[in-house]
Amino acid sequence: MDKFGKSQSVKRTEDIRFLTGQGRYVDDITPEGALHAYFLRSPVAHAEITELNLEDAREMDGVKLVLSMAELEAMGLDATLACTVVKNRDGSKGADPMRPLLAKGRVRFVGDPVAVVVAETLEQARDAAEAIEFDYEELPAHVKVCAGGEPLHKEAPDNVAYDWAMGDEAATEEAFAKAAHHVSCEVVDNRIIVNSLEPRGCFAEYDGQRIHLSVNGQGVWPYKAQIKRILKMNEDDIRVTNPDVGGGFGMKAMPYPEYFVAAAAARELGVPVRWMGDRSESILTDNAGRDLVSTCELAFDENHKILAYRVTTVNNLGAYNSNFAQPIQTELFAKVLMGTYDCTTTFHAVKGIFTNTTQVDAYRGAGRPEAIFALERTMDAAARELNVDPWELRRKNFIPKDQFPYRSATGELYDVGDFERVLDRVEKECDLKGFAARKSESASRGKLRGMGLCYYIESILGDPSEDAKVEFHEDGTASIYVGTQSNGQGHETVYAQFLSDQTGIPADKINVVQGDSDLIARGGGTGGSRSVTVQTHVTLAAVTKIVAAYRPYLAEKMGVDEEAVKFDDVSFRAEGSNLAPTMLEAAAMAMADGRKDLLSFSATAEIPGRSYPNGAHVAEVEVDEETGKVDVVRYTVTDDFGNLINPMLVAGQIHGGVAQGLGQALTEQVVYDDDGQLLSASFMDYAMPRADDMPFVDFTTEGTPSTANPMGMKGCGEAGTVGSMASVANAVQDALWERGVRKTDMPFTPSRVWQMLQDANGAAS
């Protein structure tokens, strides 16, 4: 790491402890003697609670506490979750019904928490939950993603949570009226379950004054704010920690009822309380992803240049608003609405619908994958309808390189881009010219072969500002305190690597500290591909402060003027002095001199602007006509991530993102029946992608450095998912087109693809 300088593929140092069983996850570090919480959950999707008697459960062996919403309110809690809502197109506020921590009067989805039992053992808590007298009068379930049906909330009598719009509707209509060509496409974005490797969990402890909540989340500060409001506590009396976290993907960024109920129970009892969800609870209650249908329309002139784009979306919110649910399919979708194409006449209208299903919220990409999937499926449909090459249609409509910085249709300022160069590179890497021969070879084996292209762009999101603190220690090491939270991305490695690059401190002498609100005053957490960009930016600011502070101190030691002291990323040097201390040596000198002011440095910095990762995904699939089985047999990605800090970690993020996109495209789908019962409630019924579903990913980069941050980098964490869904879907459509299939919707399971072929065959005959 020290020898070769910047942008190295340094191996992840944290993997040693993860792979040898030394990880410290929330269930590993629960305090000794912690009581177990178990939640009684609704077995039906919609019902009025007619009886909830807790007395028999309270008398069960080992039971210490049984709570319903009534008890939480009697304890003086504001026992609700706060969420973000958007404004309707008429300027009014979207529906914001109360979301209680435990059901109040009514249950609204299967798995809705009704009561909690806290007992000495998990088995005792489960037994006591079965003794709770819980009766209800079932109501019709509203499961379809449309207005109407039995209302879930009085605030939304038609079950429409919001009716949002952005853009110039009149100008868009005018553009369509004069267009030479008009292409329309319905795009279904199926619901998925996140299924992180580690289920959600937490423990809480109370010492008589301070509460400590340890939760496997994506940042500690949102939980601290919620505890302050819910438990009505002084901010200084709240500590939240995130230990090692086994996957998050956006789903673990949100507040969930269990965390705050556990905290309330711990404070009430004065004893630590733990809760760890099992896989069944995760499938039932973790926020789901996607679940929307968009009608997309493109208007073209006679030369196939895009004149306007119109999107009308209906999206499923589930039973309640979740933390970011309303902004995701509205504001975040809109950020990349027009993708990489040069058109500023757009209109985007969205209705969010409450249904008797689990909540839907952020999943890897949060709005950006949904937007690009809709656009790139429509571009592919347009190429077929206009009888033009899909690659050339994109090239013709790309934002030209000389138009950057470019203000997009929805107000985003794309700083840089060279989309043609990236597309030229992926065309070479995927061997586009050889596709016809590969298609012929597949046909000789009785297989249909298709190729699908997706060109994506995304906007990194989240708080643009971040904090960092660097401390030097007596043992010759240093610590960097960061405001983000690793969920498995390799943050410990990349932050230590970057600080080492900038200071010369050996990476194995750097300790990365994260996930503790007592040690880190504030932070933006992890999400939206922001982490490395914002954290390295503020790390640069901290290093600048360190160098500035040490220059006068070392100038005196060296016997030179302060201006003569320079730092070359390894050592302090000055012409005329033989001293050339490294940063750690300089810190040791300061310790010896009692200069505590030179041992700890904090910085806050805000990135000047957002970066816009972009790239091209090309998938090739083979379809077995006899069985409908789809195999992704070739997969090529060329991305523009600007400058790379650690290329190997970037490649890993792309591989993981592609796997999640392919999972949604090929195997994963949440299915509810008309009564709101989840039919895909286990891994027997919900098909997670397996190793043999994944192709080898040929990954290259063709970077244009961003001007929006000093490193010239662009976030990469979600890019693999953003580009993968449409590339696979377009490839399947390409393969099936010659058999007369004109509409293909994910997931492309064998039974669904087989049925598409049968339907097309029946229509042809």
MITI-351802 format. One record per residue (C-alpha): residue in one letter; x, y, z. Coordinates in steps of 0.25 Angstrom, whole numbers, padded with zeros to 4 digits, always signed. Each point is the difference from the previous one (the first is absolute). Layout:
REM residues N
AXYZ/...
//
This chain:
REM residues 765
M+0000+0000+0000/D+0011+0010+0004/K+0009-0003-0012/F-0009+0002-0012/G-0008+0012+0004/K-0014+0004-0004/S-0012-0009-0006/Q+0005-0014+0004/S-0008-0012+0001/V+0003-0002+0015/K-0006-0013+0006/R-0011+0002+0010/T+0006-0001+0014/E-0013-0002+0007/D-0003-0013-0007/I+0010-0007+0009/R-0008+0001+0012/F-0013-0002-0008/L+0005-0013-0006/T+0006-0005+0013/G-0013+0002+0008/Q+0005+0012+0007/G-0010+0010-0004/R-0008+0007+0011/Y-0014+0001-0005/V-0011+0005+0009/D-0005-0014+0005/D+0015-0003+0003/I+0002+0011+0010/T-0014+0000+0007/P+0003+0003+0015/E+0000-0012+0009/G-0014-0002+0007/A-0007+0007-0011/L-0015-0003-0001/H-0006-0005-0012/A-0011+0008-0008/Y-0010-0007-0009/F-0011+0007-0008/L-0014-0005-0002/R-0003+0003-0014/S-0013+0001-0008/P-0004-0013-0008/V-0009+0008-0009/A+0002+0011-0009/H-0012+0009+0004/A-0008+0000+0013/E-0006+0008+0011/I+0005-0005+0014/T-0012-0004+0008/E+0008-0006+0012/L+0014+0001+0005/N+0002-0006+0014/L+0014-0001+0005/E-0003-0005+0014/D+0002-0015-0002/A+0013+0002-0007/R+0005+0009+0012/E-0001-0012+0009/M+0008-0009-0008/D+0014-0006+0005/G+0011+0010-0003/V-0008+0011-0005/K+0004+0014+0005/L-0008+0009-0009/V-0011+0000-0010/L-0003+0012-0008/S-0011+0005-0010/M-0001+0014-0006/A-0009+0004+0012/E+0011-0003+0009/L+0010+0007-0008/E-0009+0013+0000/A-0002-0002+0015/M+0015+0001+0002/G-0001+0014-0007/L+0007-0004-0013/D-0002+0006-0013/A-0002-0014-0005/T+0000+0003-0015/L+0010+0000-0012/A+0003+0013-0007/C+0002-0001-0015/T+0002+0010-0012/V-0012+0003-0009/V+0000+0008-0013/K-0010+0011-0005/N-0011-0004-0009/R+0000+0007-0014/D-0010+0010+0006/G+0010+0004+0011/S-0007-0007+0011/K+0007-0010+0009/G+0000-0015-0003/A-0008-0009+0009/D+0008-0002+0013/P-0008-0009+0009/M+0005-0004+0014/R+0009-0013+0000/P-0001-0005+0014/L+0012-0009+0005/L-0011-0010+0004/A-0013-0001-0007/K-0011+0009+0005/G-0014-0004-0002/R+0003-0006-0014/V+0010-0009-0006/R+0004+0003-0014/F+0010-0011-0006/V+0003-0014+0004/G+0012+0002+0009/D-0005+0013+0006/P+0005+0000+0015/V-0011-0001+0010/A+0007-0002+0013/V+0013-0004+0006/V+0004-0010+0011/V+0013+0002+0007/A+0005-0012+0008/E+0012-0007+0005/T+0001-0010-0012/L-0005+0001-0014/E-0008-0013+0001/Q-0007+0006+0012/A-0003+0013-0007/R-0006-0008-0012/D-0008-0009+0009/A-0006+0013+0007/A-0003+0006-0013/E-0009-0012-0003/A-0008+0003+0012/I-0004+0014-0004/E-0014+0001-0003/F-0001+0007-0013/D-0012+0000-0008/Y-0004+0009-0012/E-0011+0002-0010/E+0006-0002-0014/L-0002+0011-0010/P+0002-0001-0015/A+0015+0001-0004/H+0004+0010-0011/V+0011-0006-0007/K+0000+0005-0014/V+0008+0012-0003/C-0011+0009-0004/A-0009+0010+0006/G-0013-0004+0007/G-0003-0012+0008/E-0002-0001+0016/P+0008+0012+0005/L+0012-0003+0009/H+0000+0015+0006/K-0010+0011+0002/E+0011+0009-0006/A-0001-0007-0013/P-0014-0004-0002/D+0003-0005-0015/N+0013-0006+0005/V+0008+0010-0008/A+0011+0005+0008/Y+0005+0011-0009/D-0003+0005-0014/W+0014+0006-0004/A+0005+0006-0013/M+0012+0007-0006/G+0003+0007-0013/D-0008+0008-0011/E-0012-0008-0003/A-0005+0010-0011/A+0014+0000-0007/T+0001-0015+0000/E-0014-0001-0006/E+0003+0010-0010/A+0013-0008-0004/F-0008-0013-0001/A-0010+0007-0009/K+0011+0004-0010/A+0008-0013+0001/A+0003-0008-0012/H+0000-0013+0008/H-0006-0003+0014/V+0004-0013+0007/S-0007-0005+0013/C+0004-0011+0009/E-0005-0005+0013/V+0011-0004+0010/V-0003-0009+0012/D+0011+0000+0011/N-0003-0012+0009/R+0001+0000+0015/I+0011-0006+0007/I+0004-0004+0014/V+0014+0005+0004/N+0005-0012+0008/S+0013+0005+0006/L+0009-0011+0005/E-0002+0005+0014/P-0014+0002+0004/R-0004+0013+0007/G+0003+0001+0015/C+0003+0008+0012/F+0002+0001+0015/A-0002+0011+0010/E+0005+0003+0014/Y-0003+0011+0010/D+0009+0004+0012/G-0010+0009+0007/Q+0003+0012-0008/R+0005-0004-0014/I-0006-0009-0010/H+0009-0008-0010/L-0006-0006-0012/S+0009-0009-0009/V-0006-0003-0013/N+0005-0005-0013/G-0003+0012-0009/Q+0006+0009-0010/G+0003+0012+0009/V-0003+0003+0015/W-0005+0014+0000/P-0014-0002-0006/Y-0003-0010+0011/K+0005+0010+0010/A-0009+0010-0005/Q-0012-0009+0001/I+0003-0005+0014/K+0001+0015+0004/R-0014+0002-0005/I-0006-0013+0004/L+0005-0002+0014/K+0001+0015+0002/M+0014-0001+0005/N+0011+0010+0000/E+0009-0001-0012/D+0013-0001+0009/D-0007-0012+0007/I-0001-0009-0013/R+0011-0008-0006/V-0002-0008-0013/T+0010-0010-0005/N+0001-0008-0013/P+0010-0012+0001/D+0004-0009-0012/V-0012+0000-0009/G-0003-0012-0009/G-0006+0007-0012/G-0010+0012-0001/F-0003+0004-0014/G-0008+0012+0004/M-0010-0009+0008/K+0008+0002+0013/A+0000+0015-0001/M-0014+0002+0005/P-0006+0000+0014/Y-0008-0012+0003/P-0010-0002+0012/E+0008-0011+0007/Y+0012+0009+0003/F-0008+0010+0008/V-0009-0010+0007/A+0013-0007+0005/A+0006+0013+0005/A-0013+0004+0007/A+0000-0014+0006/A+0014+0001+0005/R-0003+0013+0006/E-0012-0005+0007/L+0007-0012+0006/G+0014+0005+0002/V+0005-0013-0006/P+0006-0002-0014/V-0010-0004-0011/R+0004-0007-0013/W-0008-0003-0013/M+0005-0008-0012/G-0009-0002-0011/D+0000-0014-0007/R-0001-0002-0015/S-0015-0001+0001/E-0002+0013+0007/S+0010+0006-0010/I-0008-0005-0012/L-0013+0005+0006/T+0004+0013+0006/D+0013+0006-0006/N-0003+0011-0010/A-0002-0005-0014/G+0006+0006-0013/R-0005+0005-0013/D-0015-0004-0003/L-0005+0010-0010/V-0006+0001-0014/S+0004+0011-0010/T-0006+0004-0013/C+0011+0007-0008/E-0001+0008-0013/L+0011+0005-0009/A-0003+0010-0011/F+0010+0000-0011/D+0002+0009-0012/E+0002-0005-0014/N+0015-0002+0002/H-0003-0008+0013/K+0005+0011+0009/I-0008+0000+0013/L-0010+0012+0001/A-0006-0004+0014/Y-0002-0010+0010/R-0012-0003+0009/V-0001-0010+0011/T-0012-0003+0008/T+0002-0009+0012/V-0008-0007+0011/N+0008-0006+0011/N-0003-0008+0012/L+0004+0006+0014/G-0005-0012+0008/A-0009+0002+0013/Y+0007+0013+0005/N+0010+0010-0005/S+0014-0004+0003/N+0012+0009+0002/F+0003+0003-0014/A-0011-0007-0007/Q-0007+0013-0006/P+0012+0007-0005/I+0006-0013-0007/Q-0009-0001-0012/T-0003+0015-0001/E+0012+0009+0003/L+0011-0011-0001/F-0006-0006-0012/A+0000+0013-0007/K+0015+0003+0003/V+0003-0009-0012/L-0013+0000-0007/M+0006+0004-0014/G+0013-0009+0002/T+0011+0004-0009/Y-0009+0005-0011/D+0000+0015-0005/C-0015+0004+0002/T-0005+0010+0010/T-0015-0001-0003/T-0005-0011+0010/F-0012-0002+0009/H+0000-0010+0012/A-0013-0003+0007/V-0001-0010+0012/K-0010-0006+0009/G+0004-0007+0013/I-0010-0010+0005/F-0002-0006+0014/T-0003-0015-0001/N-0001-0011+0011/T+0014-0005-0002/T+0014+0003+0006/Q+0006+0013-0002/V+0008+0003-0012/D+0012+0009+0001/A+0015+0002-0004/Y+0007-0012-0007/R+0013+0001-0006/G-0001+0012-0009/A-0013+0006+0006/G-0007+0006-0012/R+0012+0001-0010/P-0001-0015-0004/E-0015+0002-0002/A+0001+0012-0009/I+0011-0006-0008/F-0007-0013-0002/A-0013+0007-0005/L+0008+0009-0009/E+0009-0011-0006/R-0011-0010-0002/T-0007+0011-0008/M+0012+0004-0008/D+0001-0015-0004/A-0015+0000-0003/A+0002+0012-0009/A+0012-0006-0007/R-0009-0012-0004/E-0012+0009-0004/L+0008+0010-0008/N+0008-0012-0006/V+0014+0007+0004/D+0012-0006+0006/P-0001+0002+0016/W+0014+0003+0001/E-0001+0011-0011/L-0013+0006+0006/R+0007+0002+0013/R+0012+0006-0006/K-0008+0010-0008/N-0007+0005+0012/F+0012+0000+0010/I+0003+0014+0007/P+0012+0004-0009/K+0013+0001+0007/D+0002+0015-0002/Q-0014+0003+0007/F+0006-0003+0014/P-0003+0005+0010/Y-0014-0003-0004/R-0013+0003+0007/S-0010-0011-0001/A-0015+0000-0002/T-0002-0001+0015/G+0010+0010+0004/E+0013-0009+0003/L+0013+0006-0004/Y+0008-0011-0007/D+0014+0004+0002/V+0007-0008-0010/G-0002-0012-0010/D+0005-0007-0012/F-0011-0010-0003/E+0004-0003-0014/R+0014-0004+0005/V-0005-0009+0010/L-0010-0007-0010/D+0011-0001-0010/R+0008-0008+0010/V-0011-0009+0005/E-0003-0003-0015/K+0014-0005-0002/E+0001-0007+0014/C-0013-0008-0003/D+0004-0003-0014/L-0013+0005-0006/K+0005-0004-0014/G+0001-0014+0004/F-0014-0001+0005/A-0006-0005-0012/A+0009-0012+0000/R-0003-0003+0014/K-0015+0001-0003/S+0002-0010-0011/E+0008-0009+0009/S-0011+0000+0011/A-0011-0003-0011/S+0008-0012-0004/R-0002-0005+0014/G-0015+0003+0000/K+0001+0013+0008/L-0005+0014-0002/R+0011+0011+0002/G-0002+0014+0003/M+0008+0012+0003/G-0004+0012+0009/L+0006+0014+0002/C-0002+0009+0011/Y+0007+0014+0002/Y-0002+0006+0013/I+0003+0012+0008/E-0002+0002+0015/S+0001+0011+0010/I+0007-0002+0013/L-0009+0003+0012/G+0000+0003+0015/D+0005+0011+0008/P+0011+0007-0008/S+0008+0004+0013/E+0007-0009+0009/D+0009+0000+0012/A+0014-0006+0003/K+0009+0000+0012/V+0015-0005+0000/E+0007-0004+0013/F+0014-0004+0003/H+0003-0010+0011/E+0012-0003+0009/D+0001-0014-0006/G+0004+0006-0013/T-0014-0002-0007/A-0010+0009-0005/S-0015+0000+0000/I-0010+0006-0010/Y-0014+0002+0004/V-0010+0000-0011/G-0015+0003-0001/T-0004-0011-0010/Q-0003-0015+0004/S+0006-0012-0007/N-0010-0011-0004/G+0010-0009-0007/Q+0005+0010-0010/G+0015+0001+0005/H+0000+0013+0006/E+0010-0003+0010/T+0010-0004-0011/V-0003+0012-0009/Y+0000+0011+0011/A+0013-0005+0006/Q+0006-0001-0014/F-0004+0014-0004/L+0005+0006+0013/S+0013-0008-0002/D+0001+0005-0014/Q-0001+0015+0005/T+0008-0001+0012/G+0010-0011-0001/I-0005-0007+0012/P+0001-0015-0002/A-0014-0005-0002/D+0002-0011+0010/K+0002+0011+0010/I-0013+0007-0002/N-0013-0004+0007/V-0013+0003-0006/V-0011+0004+0010/Q-0014+0000-0004/G-0014-0002+0005/D+0000+0007+0014/S-0008+0012+0003/D+0009+0003+0013/L+0013+0000-0008/I-0005+0007-0013/A-0009+0012+0002/R-0007-0001-0014/G+0000-0007-0013/G-0008-0003-0012/G+0000-0015+0001/T+0001-0009-0012/G-0009+0000-0012/G-0001+0006-0014/S+0014-0003-0004/R+0005+0011+0008/S+0009-0006+0010/V+0014+0000-0006/T-0002+0013-0008/V-0004+0008+0012/Q+0009-0007+0011/T+0012+0002-0009/H-0003+0014-0003/V-0001+0003+0015/T+0013-0008+0003/L+0007+0009-0010/A-0005+0012+0009/A+0005-0007+0012/V+0014-0003-0006/T+0001+0015-0004/K-0003+0004+0014/I+0011-0009+0006/V+0010+0004-0010/A-0003+0015+0003/A+0001-0002+0015/Y+0013-0008-0001/R+0008+0010-0009/P+0002+0011+0010/Y+0004-0011+0011/L+0010-0007-0009/A+0005+0013-0006/E+0005+0003+0014/K+0006-0014+0001/M+0007+0001-0013/G+0005+0015+0002/V-0007+0005-0013/D-0012+0009-0003/E-0013-0006+0000/E-0002+0002-0015/A+0012-0009-0002/V-0007-0012+0006/K-0006-0009-0011/F-0008-0013+0001/D+0002-0010-0011/D-0011-0010+0004/V+0011-0008+0007/S+0009+0010+0008/F+0002+0014+0005/R+0012+0006-0007/A+0006+0014-0001/E+0012+0005-0008/G+0012+0002+0009/S-0004-0011+0011/N+0004-0014+0001/L-0013-0003+0008/A-0011-0007-0009/P-0010-0006+0010/T-0012-0008-0004/M-0013+0004+0005/L+0000-0011+0011/E+0014+0004+0004/A-0004+0015+0000/A-0012-0005+0009/A+0010-0007+0010/M+0008+0013+0001/A-0013+0007+0003/M-0003-0010+0011/A+0014+0001+0006/D-0002+0015+0001/G-0014-0001+0006/R-0006+0007-0012/K-0014-0006+0001/D-0005+0010-0010/L+0007-0007-0010/L-0006-0014+0002/S-0014+0001-0004/F-0006+0007-0012/S-0015+0001-0004/A-0005+0005-0013/T-0014+0002-0007/A-0001+0002-0015/E-0010+0000-0011/I+0002-0006-0014/P-0002+0012-0010/G-0010-0008-0008/R-0005-0014-0003/S+0006-0010-0009/Y-0007-0008-0011/P+0006-0014-0002/N-0004-0005-0013/G+0003-0012-0009/A-0005-0011-0010/H-0005-0014+0004/V-0001-0011-0011/A-0006-0013+0003/E-0001-0012-0009/V-0011-0011+0003/E-0003-0014-0005/V-0015-0004+0001/D-0004-0015+0000/E-0013+0000-0008/E-0004-0014+0006/T+0001+0005+0014/G+0001+0015+0000/K+0013+0000+0008/V+0008+0013-0002/D+0015-0001+0002/V+0008+0013+0000/V+0012-0005-0008/R+0008+0012-0002/Y+0001+0013+0008/T+0008+0013-0003/V+0001+0013+0008/T+0008+0012-0003/D-0002+0011+0010/D+0004+0015+0002/F+0003+0001+0015/G+0011+0011-0002/N+0012-0002+0008/L+0000-0013+0008/I+0005-0001+0014/N+0001-0015+0001/P-0004-0007-0014/M-0002-0014+0007/L-0010+0005+0009/V-0007+0007-0011/A+0000-0013-0008/G-0006-0007+0012/Q-0011+0011+0001/I-0004-0002-0014/H+0000-0015+0001/G-0009+0001+0012/G-0009+0010-0007/V-0002-0008-0012/A-0003-0013+0008/Q-0011+0008+0007/G-0006+0005-0014/L+0001-0014-0006/G-0007-0005+0012/Q-0012+0009-0002/A+0000-0002-0015/L+0001-0016+0000/T-0005-0006+0013/E-0005+0010+0011/Q-0015+0004+0001/V-0009+0003+0012/V-0014-0006-0001/Y-0012+0003+0008/D-0013-0006-0001/D-0013+0008+0000/D-0001-0001+0015/G+0014+0006+0002/Q+0006-0013+0004/L+0015-0001-0004/L+0001-0012-0009/S+0015+0002-0002/A+0003-0001+0015/S+0012-0009+0000/F+0012-0004-0009/M-0008-0012-0004/D-0009+0010-0007/Y+0008+0013-0002/A+0012-0003-0010/M+0012+0006+0004/P+0011+0000-0011/R+0010-0011+0001/A+0015-0001-0005/D-0004-0007-0013/D-0010+0012-0003/M+0012+0009-0001/P+0009+0002-0012/F+0014+0004+0001/V+0000+0016-0001/D+0010+0006-0010/F+0002+0014+0007/T+0008+0011-0005/T+0000+0015+0003/E+0001+0012-0010/G+0001+0012+0010/T-0002+0015-0002/P+0004+0006+0014/S-0011+0007+0007/T+0001+0015+0002/A-0009-0001+0012/N+0010-0005+0010/P+0015+0002+0002/M+0003-0015-0003/G-0008+0000-0013/M-0007-0013+0004/K-0014-0004-0002/G-0008-0009+0010/C-0001-0015-0004/G-0008-0007+0010/E-0013-0001-0007/A+0004+0001-0015/G+0000-0015-0002/T-0015-0001+0004/V-0004+0012-0008/G+0006-0005-0013/S-0003-0015+0001/M-0015-0002+0000/A-0003+0007-0013/S+0012-0007-0007/V-0005-0014+0003/A-0015+0004-0002/N+0004+0006-0014/A+0008-0013-0003/V-0012-0009+0003/Q-0009+0009-0009/D+0011-0001-0011/A+0000-0015+0001/L-0015-0002+0000/W-0003+0010-0010/E+0002-0009-0012/R-0010-0010+0006/G-0011+0011+0000/V+0001+0004+0015/R-0003+0015+0001/K+0000+0003+0015/T+0009-0006+0010/D-0001+0003+0015/M+0010-0004+0011/P+0003-0009+0007/F+0003-0009-0012/T-0002-0014+0007/P-0001-0012-0008/S-0015-0001+0002/R-0003+0014-0004/V+0009+0000-0012/W-0006-0013-0005/Q-0014+0006+0001/M+0005+0012-0008/L+0004-0009-0011/Q-0013-0008+0001/D-0008+0012-0001/A+0007+0006-0012/N+0000-0014-0007/G-0016+0000+0003/A-0001+0014-0005/A+0008-0003-0013/S-0008-0013-0003/
//
